[in-house]
Every structure is written in structure tokens, then in C-alpha cells.
Amino acid sequence: MTNRRYSGAAFRKYTLRTTLYVLLILGAIMFLLPILVVINTSIKDPASINLATTWTLPDHLYWQSYSEVMKEFGPRIWNSITLVTNSTILSAVLGSLNGYVLSKWRIYGERILFPLILFGMFIPYQAILIPLFEFMRDIHLYGGIPSLVVIHTIYGLPITTLIFRNFYMEIPDEMLEAAAIDGAGFFDIYRLIVFPLSISGFVVVIIWQFTQIWNEFLFAVTMTTGASEPITVGLAHLAGGEAVKWNLPMAGAVVAALPPIIVYLIMSRYFVRGLLAGSIKT
């Protein structure tokens, strides 16, 4: 009787686990299908692309789509790299300093200041687009990459501050107090103790900011002109018009998606670890 009971429980457990894996595999397939369609369309001859042949594999690989896209994207890729690099570094460093201050130093109005910083995450882009446009034009930054660097650095501060504050809450106060007793100042403590312990936090912020800034479109299309446009605006140009060669926007989508994917694959092992840091101790 006991053996039957254990056998039944093991069978139910096995069945539940198998069902779960099947559902997860089906979900993964459903998620990957649009990606497969994009890649399949990007390597087809434009003359063979239509709704009826969506799932048909190409007779031959049409790599000219990618060469045409790179001619269009060349300068814009460099614009995006410049934008992402500067904005990510600035927002990460400033967010780290904010998190350090808000977690380890007692300042006047701290309980009000931190919620106000976080409130910036909930301000939609559309709500401030017109005054932001006027402000950037008044300070002569409109139309270039520097304007986007400033915008994304400021817009990234709430989330980077939150991530680093939670991360630094796990650093023992006694360690910083011992450094202060030894004569270390504010920046000495940050440079010698806090910053070296922040690698996981910086990985999370870099992945998050890189992905958000690289894929952002609204500010990119409204705050830049001509040669300063980033890659997302170029992708919109490829898909515009009445007669669209669908192999080009599909190839452009693949090219535009590769950098965030590469960054995530390189840093993914630290991402979840850093994201969960401080989630228990607050």
C-alpha cells in the first residue's frame, strides 16, 4: 500500500513536471516564431516576398539586403554607439553616487528626496516632449547627439539610483565607518570600498540602460535631425513609404537587435544576481 502511494505521488510529480516543460517549450516556440519570420524574410529575394510565402524558406540566400542596410545604417550605428556609451556611463556613475549617498549617508530631506527621484520613472515621455524640445532649442543642444545624451542620462537617474541604493544597503556600515575612522573621506570611501563592490550593480545598470537607450525612438526622432539620427530612426525610414521592400526593414531589425543581444549574452551571468541584490535587506 505504501509503495503504491509513493509510486502514485512520483507519477503525479513526473506528469506535472513533464506538462510544465511542454508548456514552456511551446511558449518558447511561440515567442521565437516572429523572430524566425524576420530572419527568414531578411534573406529572401524581394521578388519572392509575399504573404503566401511567409513560412517558405528561400531558394537562395539574398545577403544584399544586409549590405544595403549597412549603407543606410553606417553613420546611424555610430551615432547610437556614441549615444549609448556616453549616456550609460554618465547615468551609471551618477546613479551610483546617488545610491551611495541615499543608502549610507544621512542628509536633510532624505525621506522626501528619494521618492521625488523615483517619481521621475513614472513621467511619460509625451508629457514633457514639447517643453523639452523648447528647452533644448533654447540652450542650443537641439538636433544633435549631445541632446539625447543629456535627456537619457537624466531620465535614467531614477532607475539607476534605485538599483544602486538597494545594492549598497547590503554593504556593512561598519566597513565604511572603519574607513572613516582611518581618515578616508567621502570620495575615498566610494573609490576604495564602494565602487569595487559595485560590479554586479553596474552590470545590471549597463544592460538596462543600454537596452532602453538603444531601442528608444520618440526622443530620437524628435530631438535629432539629419546626420545625427540614431539607428531606430533609420529603421523607421526603411519601413516608411507606400511600396516597402520588406527584406530591408527585416534585415534592419536584425542588425538593430544584435548589439543589445550581444551585451546581454556577455553580461547575463551577473544580471539576475545584481538585480536581486538588496531585495531582502532594505
Wavefront OBJ file of the C-alpha trace (Angstrom):
o trace
v 0.000 0.000 0.000
v 2.806 2.371 0.962
v 4.754 1.557 -2.204
v 1.654 2.231 -4.319
v 1.151 5.571 -2.565
v 4.740 6.603 -3.244
v 4.513 5.379 -6.847
v 1.336 7.404 -7.414
v 2.891 10.528 -5.919
v 6.028 10.093 -8.044
v 3.918 9.580 -11.166
v 1.876 12.732 -10.496
v 5.067 14.682 -9.862
v 6.606 13.382 -13.080
v 3.428 14.177 -15.056
v 3.247 17.708 -13.629
v 6.896 18.351 -14.422
v 6.542 16.968 -17.961
v 3.449 19.108 -18.589
v 5.266 22.159 -17.307
v 8.242 21.564 -19.610
v 5.947 21.012 -22.600
v 4.132 24.286 -21.903
v 7.439 26.133 -21.508
v 8.737 24.713 -24.791
v 5.517 25.685 -26.588
v 5.761 29.185 -25.095
v 9.371 29.491 -26.259
v 8.391 28.391 -29.778
v 5.555 30.939 -29.905
v 7.968 33.638 -28.753
v 10.600 32.690 -31.347
v 8.238 32.432 -34.340
v 8.180 36.198 -35.113
v 11.982 36.280 -34.861
v 12.227 33.382 -37.322
v 9.891 35.199 -39.721
v 12.037 38.337 -39.526
v 15.268 36.451 -40.216
v 13.670 34.337 -42.961
v 12.283 37.423 -44.727
v 15.578 39.296 -44.450
v 17.433 36.690 -46.510
v 14.821 36.336 -49.263
v 14.866 37.868 -52.720
v 12.451 40.850 -52.685
v 10.579 39.424 -55.693
v 9.655 36.272 -53.745
v 8.321 38.005 -50.638
v 4.555 37.900 -50.187
v 2.022 36.764 -47.616
v 1.685 33.297 -49.133
v 5.432 32.590 -48.834
v 5.855 33.882 -45.276
v 6.863 30.482 -43.901
v 8.643 29.283 -47.032
v 12.414 29.048 -46.824
v 14.327 30.981 -49.512
v 15.643 29.146 -52.572
v 18.913 31.039 -52.186
v 20.288 33.409 -49.560
v 19.890 37.072 -50.529
v 22.625 38.765 -48.474
v 22.352 42.004 -50.462
v 19.657 43.104 -48.003
v 22.270 43.404 -45.254
v 24.764 45.242 -47.456
v 22.077 47.784 -48.421
v 21.041 48.178 -44.794
v 24.610 48.759 -43.656
v 24.993 51.551 -46.213
v 21.906 53.170 -44.713
v 22.777 52.365 -41.103
v 26.530 53.014 -41.144
v 26.566 56.562 -39.690
v 23.472 55.894 -37.571
v 25.088 52.888 -35.903
v 27.986 55.093 -34.854
v 25.517 57.719 -33.587
v 23.756 55.087 -31.483
v 27.026 53.720 -30.119
v 28.148 57.228 -29.143
v 24.767 57.956 -27.555
v 24.516 54.683 -25.642
v 28.117 54.725 -24.408
v 28.029 58.252 -23.013
v 24.506 58.080 -21.601
v 25.052 54.705 -19.949
v 28.355 55.696 -18.340
v 27.030 59.028 -17.052
v 23.738 57.654 -15.709
v 25.523 54.672 -14.114
v 28.161 56.783 -12.347
v 25.696 59.437 -11.184
v 23.166 56.788 -10.111
v 25.922 55.012 -8.188
v 26.835 58.197 -6.330
v 23.161 58.892 -5.603
v 22.646 55.361 -4.303
v 25.776 55.645 -2.150
v 24.582 58.882 -0.569
v 20.989 57.755 -0.049
v 21.938 54.396 1.478
v 24.977 55.238 3.619
v 24.790 58.938 4.458
v 22.214 60.847 6.433
v 21.203 64.028 4.643
v 18.442 66.534 5.359
v 15.205 65.759 3.482
v 16.312 62.257 2.509
v 12.837 60.778 3.014
v 11.393 63.310 0.593
v 14.273 63.434 -1.891
v 14.367 59.721 -2.680
v 10.636 59.401 -3.542
v 10.922 62.517 -5.699
v 13.797 60.947 -7.623
v 11.803 57.742 -8.103
v 8.821 59.763 -9.309
v 10.855 60.549 -12.420
v 10.393 56.944 -13.583
v 6.647 57.476 -13.923
v 6.735 60.657 -16.015
v 5.795 59.645 -19.591
v 7.937 60.954 -22.409
v 4.950 62.521 -24.147
v 4.114 64.692 -21.133
v 7.367 66.640 -21.298
v 8.160 66.396 -25.009
v 7.105 69.935 -26.046
v 8.736 71.848 -23.148
v 11.822 69.651 -23.506
v 12.001 70.475 -27.213
v 11.789 74.208 -26.435
v 14.398 73.930 -23.672
v 16.896 72.056 -25.839
v 16.454 74.597 -28.598
v 16.970 77.491 -26.179
v 20.268 76.066 -24.899
v 21.412 75.240 -28.464
v 21.564 71.468 -27.987
v 18.643 70.552 -30.231
v 19.360 68.459 -33.292
v 22.420 66.518 -32.152
v 23.530 63.513 -30.143
v 24.525 65.652 -27.090
v 20.861 66.499 -26.528
v 19.951 62.811 -26.384
v 22.886 62.116 -24.055
v 21.601 64.725 -21.605
v 17.999 63.506 -21.864
v 18.750 59.810 -21.370
v 21.225 60.488 -18.574
v 18.604 62.435 -16.626
v 15.790 60.015 -17.446
v 17.976 57.096 -16.378
v 18.839 58.514 -12.941
v 15.684 57.297 -11.118
v 16.120 53.623 -12.024
v 19.913 53.638 -11.634
v 19.610 55.354 -8.251
v 17.062 52.764 -7.102
v 19.199 49.816 -8.235
v 22.374 51.130 -6.608
v 20.638 52.190 -3.389
v 19.241 48.680 -2.933
v 22.613 47.211 -3.825
v 24.554 49.371 -1.347
v 22.179 48.566 1.503
v 23.954 45.183 1.724
v 27.372 46.743 2.368
v 28.027 46.661 6.150
v 28.039 50.120 7.729
v 30.908 49.033 9.982
v 33.203 48.723 6.963
v 32.584 52.313 5.911
v 32.790 53.577 9.488
v 36.178 51.899 9.909
v 37.418 53.611 6.739
v 36.133 56.965 8.001
v 37.937 56.473 11.322
v 41.143 55.799 9.364
v 40.754 59.212 7.744
v 39.067 58.317 4.450
v 36.748 60.993 3.083
v 33.537 60.775 1.073
v 35.139 60.087 -2.305
v 37.935 57.958 -0.821
v 35.382 55.580 0.705
v 33.487 55.455 -2.577
v 36.593 54.921 -4.709
v 38.366 52.385 -2.491
v 35.469 50.415 -0.982
v 32.063 51.071 -2.508
v 32.972 51.179 -6.195
v 34.978 47.905 -6.243
v 31.988 46.153 -4.626
v 29.582 47.532 -7.242
v 30.459 45.373 -10.244
v 27.194 43.393 -10.228
v 25.201 46.589 -9.812
v 26.992 48.232 -12.725
v 26.351 45.193 -14.916
v 22.604 45.433 -14.246
v 22.578 49.166 -14.950
v 24.662 48.812 -18.113
v 22.395 46.125 -19.557
v 19.245 48.018 -18.593
v 20.382 51.420 -19.846
v 21.990 50.053 -22.998
v 18.786 48.255 -23.991
v 16.473 51.151 -23.128
v 18.545 53.828 -24.852
v 19.418 51.758 -27.918
v 15.751 50.907 -28.584
v 14.262 54.316 -27.713
v 12.519 56.061 -30.619
v 10.400 59.035 -29.507
v 13.232 61.263 -28.283
v 15.449 60.031 -31.112
v 13.034 61.102 -33.829
v 12.075 64.440 -32.247
v 15.406 65.656 -30.852
v 17.767 64.817 -33.725
v 17.964 65.797 -37.366
v 19.730 64.537 -40.468
v 23.178 63.093 -39.867
v 22.655 62.913 -36.079
v 19.806 60.398 -36.195
v 20.361 57.091 -34.314
v 19.641 53.647 -35.652
v 15.974 53.451 -34.579
v 15.127 56.449 -36.763
v 16.933 54.837 -39.690
v 14.885 51.679 -39.157
v 11.691 53.735 -39.323
v 12.849 55.253 -42.612
v 13.367 51.771 -44.070
v 9.801 50.777 -43.197
v 8.273 54.062 -44.404
v 6.664 54.736 -47.755
v 3.912 53.076 -49.704
v 5.980 50.471 -51.562
v 8.151 48.767 -48.948
v 10.818 46.212 -49.802
v 10.202 44.051 -46.738
v 13.595 42.388 -46.874
v 15.238 45.726 -45.937
v 13.312 46.589 -42.739
v 13.595 42.952 -41.657
v 17.358 42.983 -42.193
v 17.490 46.352 -40.443
v 15.606 44.912 -37.477
v 18.129 42.081 -37.204
v 21.080 44.489 -37.335
v 19.468 46.839 -34.813
v 18.698 43.990 -32.404
v 22.165 42.437 -32.393
v 24.069 44.877 -30.091
v 21.666 44.598 -27.093
v 21.593 40.818 -27.517
v 25.390 40.630 -27.565
v 25.698 42.862 -24.489
v 23.171 40.736 -22.601
v 24.832 37.448 -23.572
v 28.207 38.706 -22.388
v 26.916 40.046 -19.054
v 23.881 37.830 -18.386
v 25.560 35.733 -15.675
v 25.748 38.812 -13.437
v 22.389 40.316 -14.391
v 19.968 38.410 -12.135
v 22.479 38.370 -9.264
v 22.836 42.136 -9.370
v 19.136 42.763 -9.991
v 18.152 40.849 -6.842
v 20.818 42.485 -4.679
v 19.203 44.303 -1.796
v 15.795 42.731 -2.407
v 15.772 41.176 1.062
v 17.617 43.712 3.155
v 16.207 47.228 2.690
l 1 2 3 4 5 6 7 8 9 10 11 12 13 14 15 16 17 18 19 20 21 22 23 24 25 26 27 28 29 30 31 32 33 34 35 36 37 38 39 40 41 42 43 44 45 46 47 48 49 50 51 52 53 54 55 56 57 58 59 60 61 62 63 64 65 66 67 68 69 70 71 72 73 74 75 76 77 78 79 80 81 82 83 84 85 86 87 88 89 90 91 92 93 94 95 96 97 98 99 100 101 102 103 104 105 106 107 108 109 110 111 112 113 114 115 116 117 118 119 120 121 122 123 124 125 126 127 128 129 130 131 132 133 134 135 136 137 138 139 140 141 142 143 144 145 146 147 148 149 150 151 152 153 154 155 156 157 158 159 160 161 162 163 164 165 166 167 168 169 170 171 172 173 174 175 176 177 178 179 180 181 182 183 184 185 186 187 188 189 190 191 192 193 194 195 196 197 198 199 200 201 202 203 204 205 206 207 208 209 210 211 212 213 214 215 216 217 218 219 220 221 222 223 224 225 226 227 228 229 230 231 232 233 234 235 236 237 238 239 240 241 242 243 244 245 246 247 248 249 250 251 252 253 254 255 256 257 258 259 260 261 262 263 264 265 266 267 268 269 270 271 272 273 274 275 276 277 278 279 280 281 282
